[in-house]
Amino acid sequence: MTEMREPTFLILTALAENPMHGYGIIREVAALSDGRVALLPGTMYTALDRLAAQGLVQRDREEITDGRLRRYYRLTGDGIEVLAVETARLRQLATVAEARLRVARPKVA
């Protein structure tokens, strides 16, 4: 799998602990990104459909709340593995960047 875009990474991260419904995913992605990533419902559901087609997420359950259908999604085993691999890749890149920044920044006495 190629490196993933930040919204995809955040959607998978949002689902890492518990299944969530669409609006919950939108709120969690906003919280995880400190408001930098604001998913629109259409964008999020398109991403969920793509992730489901890739076998990374699946529908968990549906329920009616206040007369509205809530569809919950959860990570699959493959989704957990892909998220772990991407997390390790990003950590490695951050480690390299931090090492280079230590060299680039002037020492403060």
Secondary structure, 3 states (H helix, E strand, C coil): CCCCCHHHHHHHHHCCCCCEEHHHHHHHHHHHCCCCCCCCHHHHHHHHHHHHHCCCEEEEEEEEECCEEEEEEEECHHHHHHHHHHHHHHHHHHHHHHHHHHHHCCCCC
